[in-house]
């Protein structure tokens, strides 16, 4: 029987000693996907292709020429382009669209001999916090199948949590990696904005979107970051220096706790108690913890939604029924083709955000909403930088509560938007952030703790996360 692996290091050790072959490992994951089809995490599995690819990588392992990710089986969120493979952003409007090129992040995984096993469901165009808004239907949370897995990278989180692949790529615009990671008891990393090329990522909000990994181990998350990062001529917003995974000296941390998050109404009592217990344990182990004011918590979600919907309105204008994807069959003439194709092709949530974004950019409202939100974003970024100039990391719960039941919040967009209350700060400010499993409530549903660190200091974030993980495992 194939063991359940939690890191690529474990896999590579067993491959090297002959405990398992890569072909057997791939078949194990294919069998797991087949057995768990009801979770609806994968929308397409590259069954024949991965078996062939496994044999290729096995040959490289035997000849000593294999890349750093040999043995890592990875799932892709359905908004990452992979040449000659379908990509739809889980939307009807991209029905049957086959990518003409491979995204930079995916190509770099392939170059290091990762095996891409399939395409994972997400909220349509990455807009959502529950993975109920996919054209392929909702994804189930493997921890409790009555509950959502979180979103928008819910398929990615569910696949890793259910052991359908070792790791998965997601995208994080306002918490879309970290929130589902917390809901499914895995690790989710959002790198600094500009750390990983967005070339080949179907855009939602271009100044917020960032590709990142979901994994079982910190080492895998930061190894994937190392592999995917680095200069790319196809993305002008990219930071020029490549991230390199390296050791940072472990030392007592100076940690900021945002009072305005911790004592906020709506934070689940059990999560708060567990979080406060963690803080006490960190103090006992020699770390310095201070509560600090962050008076902009109430502005985070409104600012985020004004700006991201404005960018979405612009980015999604290209999906028009003319160039590619879905086209309304009954439409006559260009104008009617545009209207009917977009009306029939986009789901309710996407249309809601396009309309909201178009409104805040419209004549007479631009200054009142979009321009003002940009100024607030700068204030949020400055305040976050100010805190991080005095502390190593900021710590908060990842989410205010655990995963909710299917359908519970779908009729209330505001309640759904508030799911992002603790995660959007990192996207508004551009800082790296990670969610690590913290514990479970009495109902056995998991939740996470979030660390937010200085921009482009991911190795320091890793060291802080390691110390936090060690502390969590001890209580």
C-alpha positions as CSV (number, residue, x, y, z in Angstrom):
1,X,0.0,0.0,0.0
2,X,1.3,3.4,-0.9
3,X,2.0,5.6,2.2
4,X,0.4,9.0,2.5
5,X,3.1,11.5,1.9
6,X,3.3,15.0,3.3
7,X,6.4,16.3,1.5
8,X,8.4,15.8,-1.6
9,X,11.5,15.0,0.5
10,X,9.7,11.9,1.8
11,X,8.7,10.9,-1.7
12,X,12.2,11.4,-3.1
13,X,13.7,9.4,-0.2
14,X,11.3,6.4,-1.0
15,X,11.9,6.7,-4.7
16,X,15.7,6.6,-4.1
17,X,15.5,3.5,-1.9
18,X,13.0,1.7,-4.1
19,X,10.1,1.7,-1.7
20,X,7.9,3.0,-4.5
21,X,8.3,3.9,-8.1
22,X,7.0,7.1,-9.6
23,X,4.6,5.2,-11.8
24,X,3.1,3.6,-8.7
25,X,2.8,7.0,-7.0
26,X,1.0,8.5,-9.9
27,X,-1.3,5.6,-10.1
28,X,-2.0,6.0,-6.4
29,X,-3.1,9.6,-6.9
30,X,-5.2,8.6,-9.9
31,X,-6.9,6.0,-7.8
32,X,-7.5,8.5,-5.0
33,X,-9.1,11.0,-7.5
34,X,-11.3,8.2,-8.8
35,X,-12.4,7.2,-5.3
36,X,-13.2,10.8,-4.4
37,X,-14.9,12.1,-7.5
38,X,-17.9,13.1,-5.4
39,X,-15.7,15.9,-3.9
40,X,-15.7,17.5,-7.4
41,X,-12.2,19.0,-6.8
42,X,-10.8,18.0,-10.2
43,X,-12.7,19.0,-13.4
44,X,-10.2,17.3,-15.6
45,X,-7.5,14.6,-14.9
46,X,-4.6,14.0,-17.3
47,X,-4.6,10.3,-16.7
48,X,-2.7,8.9,-19.7
49,X,-0.4,11.9,-19.9
50,X,0.8,11.7,-16.3
51,X,1.6,8.0,-16.6
52,X,3.8,8.8,-19.6
53,X,5.4,11.7,-17.8
54,X,6.1,9.6,-14.7
55,X,8.1,7.2,-16.9
56,X,10.1,10.1,-18.4
57,X,10.9,11.5,-14.9
58,X,11.8,8.0,-13.6
59,X,14.4,7.7,-16.4
60,X,15.9,11.1,-15.3
61,X,16.0,9.9,-11.7
62,X,17.9,6.8,-12.7
63,X,20.4,8.8,-14.7
64,X,20.8,11.4,-12.0
65,X,19.5,14.3,-14.1
66,X,16.1,14.8,-12.4
67,X,15.0,18.3,-11.3
68,X,14.3,19.5,-7.8
69,X,10.6,18.6,-8.0
70,X,10.9,15.1,-9.3
71,X,8.3,13.1,-7.5
72,X,6.0,16.0,-6.8
73,X,2.5,15.5,-8.2
74,X,0.7,18.9,-8.6
75,X,-2.8,20.0,-9.4
76,X,-3.5,23.3,-11.2
77,X,-6.3,25.8,-10.4
78,X,-8.5,26.2,-13.5
79,X,-7.2,29.8,-14.2
80,X,-3.6,28.8,-15.0
81,X,-2.8,28.3,-18.6
82,X,-1.1,25.0,-19.7
83,X,-0.4,24.7,-23.4
84,X,-2.7,22.4,-25.3
85,X,-4.9,21.9,-22.2
86,X,-8.3,23.3,-21.6
87,X,-8.5,26.3,-19.2
88,X,-11.9,27.9,-18.4
89,X,-11.6,29.8,-15.1
90,X,-14.5,27.5,-14.2
91,X,-16.8,29.7,-16.4
92,X,-19.2,28.9,-19.2
93,X,-17.8,31.8,-21.2
94,X,-14.5,30.0,-21.7
95,X,-16.2,26.7,-22.5
96,X,-13.9,24.5,-24.5
97,X,-11.0,27.0,-24.7
98,X,-7.6,25.4,-25.1
99,X,-4.6,27.4,-24.1
100,X,-2.0,28.3,-26.7
101,X,0.8,28.7,-24.2
102,X,2.0,27.7,-20.7
103,X,2.0,30.1,-17.8
104,X,5.5,31.0,-16.5
105,X,4.8,29.5,-13.0
106,X,3.6,26.2,-14.5
107,X,6.5,26.0,-17.0
108,X,9.0,26.4,-14.1
109,X,7.4,23.5,-12.3
110,X,7.6,21.4,-15.4
111,X,11.3,22.4,-15.9
112,X,12.0,20.9,-12.5
113,X,10.2,17.7,-13.3
114,X,7.0,18.2,-11.4
115,X,4.1,16.1,-12.7
116,X,0.9,18.0,-13.4
117,X,-2.0,15.7,-12.8
118,X,-5.0,17.7,-13.7
119,X,-7.2,20.9,-13.5
120,X,-8.9,21.9,-10.3
121,X,-12.3,23.7,-9.9
122,X,-12.5,27.2,-8.5
123,X,-15.0,29.9,-8.0
124,X,-15.8,31.4,-11.5
125,X,-12.9,33.8,-12.5
126,X,-11.6,33.3,-8.9
127,X,-14.5,35.4,-7.6
128,X,-15.8,33.8,-4.4
129,X,-15.1,32.5,-0.9
130,X,-16.8,29.1,-1.0
131,X,-16.2,27.4,-4.4
132,X,-19.9,27.2,-4.9
133,X,-19.7,29.5,-7.9
134,X,-18.1,27.2,-10.4
135,X,-19.8,26.2,-13.7
136,X,-18.8,22.6,-12.7
137,X,-20.8,22.7,-9.5
138,X,-19.7,23.1,-5.9
139,X,-16.6,21.5,-4.4
140,X,-17.1,19.6,-1.2
141,X,-14.8,20.0,1.9
142,X,-13.2,16.6,2.5
143,X,-13.1,17.4,6.3
144,X,-16.9,17.6,6.3
145,X,-18.7,17.1,3.0
146,X,-21.7,19.2,4.1
147,X,-19.4,22.3,4.2
148,X,-17.7,24.5,1.7
149,X,-13.9,24.1,1.2
150,X,-13.5,27.9,0.9
151,X,-12.6,29.9,-2.2
152,X,-11.7,30.7,-4.6
153,X,-9.0,28.1,-4.7
154,X,-11.3,25.6,-3.0
155,X,-10.6,22.8,-5.5
156,X,-6.9,23.2,-4.9
157,X,-7.3,23.1,-1.1
158,X,-9.7,20.1,-1.2
159,X,-7.4,18.1,-3.5
160,X,-4.4,18.5,-1.2
161,X,-6.5,17.9,2.0
162,X,-8.0,14.7,0.5
163,X,-4.6,13.5,-0.7
164,X,-5.5,13.6,-4.4
165,X,-2.1,15.2,-5.2
166,X,0.8,16.3,-3.0
167,X,0.5,20.0,-3.8
168,X,-1.6,22.4,-5.8
169,X,-1.3,25.9,-7.2
170,X,-3.9,28.5,-6.5
171,X,-4.2,32.2,-6.9
172,X,-4.8,34.7,-4.1
173,X,-6.5,38.0,-4.8
174,X,-8.0,38.6,-1.3
175,X,-7.4,35.4,0.6
176,X,-8.2,32.8,-2.1
177,X,-5.3,30.6,-1.0
178,X,-5.2,31.2,2.7
179,X,-8.9,31.0,3.5
180,X,-9.5,27.6,1.9
181,X,-6.2,26.4,3.4
182,X,-7.6,27.2,6.9
183,X,-11.0,25.6,6.1
184,X,-9.3,22.3,5.0
185,X,-6.4,22.0,7.4
186,X,-3.5,22.6,5.0
187,X,-0.8,25.3,4.4
188,X,-1.5,28.2,2.0
189,X,1.1,30.7,1.0
190,X,0.5,34.0,-0.7
191,X,3.9,35.4,-1.8
192,X,4.7,39.1,-2.0
193,X,3.0,40.8,-4.9
194,X,5.4,40.7,-7.8
195,X,7.3,37.6,-6.5
196,X,5.8,35.1,-9.0
197,X,5.0,36.0,-12.7
198,X,1.3,36.4,-13.4
199,X,1.9,35.6,-17.1
200,X,-0.6,32.9,-18.0
201,X,-2.8,33.5,-15.0
202,X,-6.3,34.5,-16.1
203,X,-6.7,37.9,-14.5
204,X,-9.3,38.9,-12.0
205,X,-7.7,42.0,-10.4
206,X,-4.2,42.6,-11.8
207,X,-2.8,44.7,-8.9
208,X,-3.9,42.1,-6.4
209,X,-3.6,38.6,-8.0
210,X,-0.7,36.4,-6.9
211,X,0.0,32.7,-7.6
212,X,0.9,30.6,-4.7
213,X,1.0,27.0,-3.4
214,X,-1.2,24.8,-1.1
215,X,0.8,22.1,0.6
216,X,1.1,19.8,3.6
217,X,4.5,21.1,4.6
218,X,6.2,24.5,4.9
219,X,9.3,23.2,3.1
220,X,7.2,22.2,0.0
221,X,5.5,25.6,0.0
222,X,8.7,27.6,0.0
223,X,10.4,25.2,-2.4
224,X,7.6,25.8,-4.9
225,X,8.0,29.5,-4.3
226,X,11.7,29.2,-5.0
227,X,11.1,27.3,-8.3
228,X,8.3,29.6,-9.5
229,X,9.9,33.0,-8.7
230,X,12.3,35.0,-10.7
231,X,12.5,37.6,-13.5
232,X,10.2,37.1,-16.5
233,X,10.0,39.4,-19.5
234,X,6.3,38.7,-19.9
235,X,5.3,40.4,-16.6
236,X,6.4,44.0,-16.1
237,X,5.2,44.1,-12.5
238,X,7.7,41.4,-11.4
239,X,10.4,42.0,-8.8
240,X,13.7,41.6,-10.5
241,X,15.5,39.5,-7.8
242,X,14.8,35.8,-7.7
243,X,13.7,34.4,-4.4
244,X,16.1,31.6,-3.2
245,X,15.1,29.3,-0.4
246,X,17.8,29.7,2.3
247,X,18.1,29.3,6.1
248,X,17.6,32.2,8.3
249,X,18.9,32.1,11.9
250,X,16.1,31.1,14.3
251,X,15.8,33.8,17.0
252,X,13.1,35.0,19.3
253,X,10.4,36.9,17.3
254,X,8.8,40.2,17.9
255,X,5.2,39.7,16.9
256,X,2.4,42.2,16.5
257,X,-1.2,41.2,17.3
258,X,-3.8,43.4,15.6
259,X,-6.1,44.4,18.5
260,X,-8.8,45.5,16.0
261,X,-8.9,41.9,14.6
262,X,-8.6,40.0,17.9
263,X,-11.4,41.8,19.7
264,X,-13.6,42.2,16.7
265,X,-17.3,41.2,17.0
266,X,-17.8,38.1,14.9
267,X,-14.6,36.3,15.7
268,X,-15.6,32.8,16.9
269,X,-15.1,32.2,20.6
270,X,-13.3,28.9,20.2
271,X,-10.9,30.3,17.6
272,X,-10.2,33.3,19.8
273,X,-9.5,31.1,22.9
274,X,-7.1,28.9,20.9
275,X,-5.4,32.0,19.4
276,X,-4.9,33.6,22.8
277,X,-3.5,30.2,24.1
278,X,-1.1,30.3,21.3
279,X,0.0,33.8,22.1
280,X,0.6,32.8,25.7
281,X,2.7,29.8,24.6
282,X,4.7,32.0,22.3
283,X,5.4,34.4,25.2
284,X,6.5,31.5,27.4
285,X,8.9,30.4,24.8
286,X,10.6,33.8,24.7
287,X,8.9,35.6,21.9
288,X,7.8,39.2,22.4
289,X,4.1,39.8,21.7
290,X,2.5,43.2,21.6
291,X,-1.0,44.3,20.7
292,X,-1.0,47.2,18.2
293,X,-3.7,49.3,16.8
294,X,-4.8,48.9,13.1
295,X,-7.7,51.3,12.9
296,X,-8.6,50.5,9.2
297,X,-10.1,47.0,9.7
298,X,-13.6,48.3,8.8
299,X,-12.1,49.9,5.6
300,X,-10.3,46.7,4.4
301,X,-13.2,44.9,2.7
302,X,-14.9,48.0,1.1
303,X,-11.6,49.2,-0.3
304,X,-10.8,45.8,-1.6
305,X,-14.1,45.4,-3.4
306,X,-14.2,48.8,-4.9
307,X,-10.7,48.3,-6.4
308,X,-10.9,44.6,-7.4
309,X,-14.3,45.0,-9.1
310,X,-13.0,48.0,-11.0
311,X,-10.1,46.0,-12.3
312,X,-12.4,43.0,-13.0
313,X,-14.7,45.2,-15.0
314,X,-11.7,46.1,-17.2
315,X,-10.1,42.7,-17.3
316,X,-13.2,40.8,-18.2
317,X,-14.2,43.1,-21.0
318,X,-12.2,40.9,-23.4
319,X,-14.6,38.0,-22.9
320,X,-17.2,39.1,-25.4
321,X,-18.4,36.1,-27.4
322,X,-16.5,37.2,-30.5
323,X,-12.8,36.2,-30.0
324,X,-13.1,32.8,-28.3
325,X,-15.2,30.8,-25.8
326,X,-18.9,30.8,-25.5
327,X,-21.1,32.6,-28.1
328,X,-24.9,32.9,-27.8
329,X,-26.5,30.9,-30.5
330,X,-29.6,33.0,-31.0
331,X,-27.7,36.4,-31.2
332,X,-28.0,38.5,-34.3
333,X,-25.5,41.3,-35.0
334,X,-22.5,42.4,-33.1
335,X,-24.2,44.3,-30.2
336,X,-26.6,41.5,-29.5
337,X,-23.8,38.9,-29.6
338,X,-21.9,40.9,-27.0
339,X,-24.9,41.3,-24.8
340,X,-26.3,37.7,-25.0
341,X,-22.9,36.0,-24.9
342,X,-21.9,37.9,-21.7
343,X,-25.3,37.6,-20.1
344,X,-25.5,33.8,-20.7
345,X,-21.7,33.1,-20.3
346,X,-21.0,34.8,-17.0
347,X,-22.4,33.6,-13.7
348,X,-24.4,35.8,-11.2
349,X,-21.4,36.7,-9.0
350,X,-19.2,37.6,-11.9
351,X,-21.9,39.8,-13.4
352,X,-22.4,41.4,-10.0
353,X,-18.8,42.4,-9.7
354,X,-18.5,43.6,-13.3
355,X,-21.5,45.9,-12.8
356,X,-20.2,47.1,-9.4
357,X,-16.7,47.8,-11.0
358,X,-18.3,49.5,-14.0
359,X,-20.3,51.7,-11.6
360,X,-17.3,52.8,-9.5
361,X,-15.3,53.7,-12.7
362,X,-18.2,55.6,-14.3
363,X,-18.3,59.3,-14.9
364,X,-19.4,61.2,-11.8
365,X,-18.5,58.3,-9.4
366,X,-14.8,57.7,-10.2
367,X,-13.5,60.2,-7.7
368,X,-16.0,59.3,-5.0
369,X,-15.2,55.6,-5.1
370,X,-12.2,54.4,-7.1
371,X,-9.9,57.3,-6.6
372,X,-10.7,57.5,-2.9
373,X,-10.2,53.7,-2.5
374,X,-6.7,54.0,-4.0
375,X,-5.9,56.6,-1.4
376,X,-7.2,54.4,1.4
377,X,-5.1,51.5,0.0
378,X,-2.0,53.6,0.3
379,X,-2.9,54.4,3.9
380,X,-3.4,50.7,4.6
381,X,-0.1,49.9,3.0
382,X,1.8,52.6,4.9
383,X,0.3,51.5,8.3
384,X,1.2,47.9,7.6
385,X,4.8,48.9,6.6
386,X,5.0,51.0,9.8
387,X,4.0,48.0,12.0
388,X,6.4,45.7,10.2
389,X,9.3,48.2,10.6
390,X,9.0,47.5,14.3
391,X,8.0,43.8,14.3
392,X,9.1,40.6,12.5
393,X,5.5,39.5,11.7
394,X,1.9,40.4,12.2
395,X,-0.3,37.5,13.5
396,X,-4.1,37.1,13.2
397,X,-6.6,34.3,12.9
398,X,-6.9,33.4,9.2
399,X,-10.7,33.5,9.3
400,X,-13.3,34.6,11.8
401,X,-14.9,31.1,11.8
402,X,-14.6,27.6,10.3
403,X,-16.1,26.4,7.0
404,X,-19.8,27.0,6.8
405,X,-22.5,24.7,5.4
406,X,-23.2,24.7,1.6
407,X,-25.7,27.3,0.6
408,X,-25.7,29.1,4.0
409,X,-24.2,32.4,2.7
410,X,-24.9,32.2,-1.1
411,X,-27.9,34.4,-0.9
412,X,-26.1,37.1,1.1
413,X,-23.2,38.7,-0.9
414,X,-22.1,40.9,2.0
415,X,-21.8,38.0,4.4
416,X,-19.7,36.2,1.8
417,X,-17.5,39.2,1.2
418,X,-16.8,39.5,5.0
419,X,-15.2,36.1,4.8
420,X,-12.1,37.9,3.6
421,X,-11.9,40.3,6.6
422,X,-8.5,39.1,7.9
423,X,-6.9,38.1,4.6
424,X,-7.5,41.1,2.3
425,X,-4.9,43.3,4.1
426,X,-2.0,41.4,2.6
427,X,-3.4,41.8,-0.9
428,X,-4.1,45.5,-0.4
429,X,-0.6,46.1,0.9
430,X,1.2,43.6,-1.3
431,X,2.9,41.8,1.7
432,X,3.5,38.0,1.9
433,X,1.2,36.0,4.2
434,X,0.8,32.4,5.1
435,X,-2.0,30.3,6.8
436,X,-0.9,27.4,9.0
437,X,-3.3,25.0,10.6
438,X,-4.0,26.0,14.2
439,X,-6.5,23.6,15.5
440,X,-10.1,22.3,15.4
441,X,-13.3,23.5,17.0
442,X,-15.5,21.1,19.0
443,X,-17.4,20.3,15.8
444,X,-14.1,19.0,14.4
445,X,-13.8,21.7,11.7
446,X,-10.3,23.1,11.3
447,X,-9.1,26.7,11.4
448,X,-5.8,28.5,10.8
449,X,-3.5,31.2,12.0
450,X,-2.1,33.8,9.6
451,X,1.4,35.4,9.6
452,X,2.0,38.5,7.5
453,X,5.6,39.5,7.0
454,X,7.7,42.3,5.3
455,X,7.7,42.5,1.5
456,X,10.2,40.2,-0.3
457,X,11.3,38.7,3.1
458,X,9.8,35.2,2.6
459,X,12.7,33.4,4.2
460,X,12.1,35.4,7.4
461,X,8.4,34.5,7.1
462,X,9.4,30.8,6.7
463,X,11.5,30.9,9.8
464,X,8.7,32.6,11.8
465,X,6.2,30.0,10.4
466,X,8.5,27.2,11.5
467,X,8.7,28.5,15.0
468,X,4.9,29.0,15.1
469,X,4.3,25.5,13.8
470,X,6.6,24.0,16.4
471,X,4.7,25.9,19.1
472,X,1.3,24.8,17.8
473,X,2.4,21.1,17.7
474,X,3.3,21.4,21.4
475,X,-0.2,22.1,22.6
